[in-house]
Amino acid sequence: MTTRSIAVSPGCAYRRTGSDPASGVRRLSSLTDREREVLLMLGTGLGNRELARELGIAERTVKAHIANILDKIGQHTRTQAAIVAALAHDVLCVDRACTRHLMRVAGQRDEVSAA
């Protein structure tokens, strides 16, 4: 068991570390359509080989896209980019039949009717 320093505040981890995944969401407009597609797929948790197969491109091309995405959205790791993808699903996903879009709309209706 490790001992935690008393000097460390239990406050917001984002504030403490200076890392806020929402900052990546604000930078999505700098991505190309293909990079947006790769980022959305990255959010599914697939590895590079599986992403390449799904997108019909070479694995090295996936790696190049991910490197560009990380640079453009100001993240350091693919995990951070995947978190941005999950947070920004509604912005990245163009499939209007997507069940995540439908769940959000239903949730908004519930909030409105509760008010």
Secondary structure, 3 states (H helix, E strand, C coil): CCCCCCCCCCCCHHHHHCCCCHHHHCCHHHCCHHHHHHHHHHCCCCCHHHHHHHHCCCHHHHHHHHHHHHHHHCCCCHHHHHHHHHHCHHHHCCCCCCHHHHHHHHHHHHHHHHC
